[in-house]
Amino acid sequence: MLAVLSGALDSAEKQGLIVRNVAKLVERPTHRPKALKTWTAEQAMAFLVYVAEDRLYAAWCLSLYGLRRGEVVGLRWEWVDLTGERAEELGVAKGTPTITIYKARVSVAGEVFEEDPKSERGRRTLPLDATLVAALKALKVRQAAERLEAGARTRSQVLLSATSWVGRHARSGTATGSSGWRRKLGCLSSACTTRGTPAER
């Protein structure tokens, strides 16, 4: 705001409308960015071991891989290639399993929206390592079993975070909303820490 005001007063001074730009006399506050706390590789591995049986295990793996929350819950199975069949088409080494980020899913004032990445760099294809492939395969099997139990006759293009978290409960902010996501992550991190692993952040 101060910079905008100073620019306007500069213009007025040049036009002879004012004698002096008094905004330049204001002492500007110094901005000191808060240092971010990040996990070490050991802490991240300990967390993944602890949450291995959590139904959102694949989502936590993807988060630690670098995906944003909205990108994780915005993923669809059609954008996941667990066998590497589409690798060359997507511009990666032959046989490489991948995920492609096309959309992000966000919650605003209780409403859930899908949006495009904010930049071209946001729309990207990423290779999957063995851990991520295994986690996603396990999630796929679990979802198939849940659909069978529910009597679903067709395969639903559900978001990757398990159906009991995304979709039915999406509006309540359980996983899609930032508060629900952070609450779940915070609970798991605290429990992990209680067991002797410093997984706080």
Secondary structure, 3 states (H helix, E strand, C coil): CHHHHHHHHHHHHHCCCCCCCHHHHCCCCCCCCCCCCCCCHHHHHHHHHHCCCCCCHHHHHHHHHCCCHHHHHHCEHHHEECCCCCHHHHCCCCCCCEEECCCEEEEECCEEEEECCCCHHHCCEEECCHHHHHHHHHHHHHHHHHHHHHCCCCCCCCECCCCCCCCCCHHHCCCCCHHHHHHHHHHHHHHHHHCCCCCCC
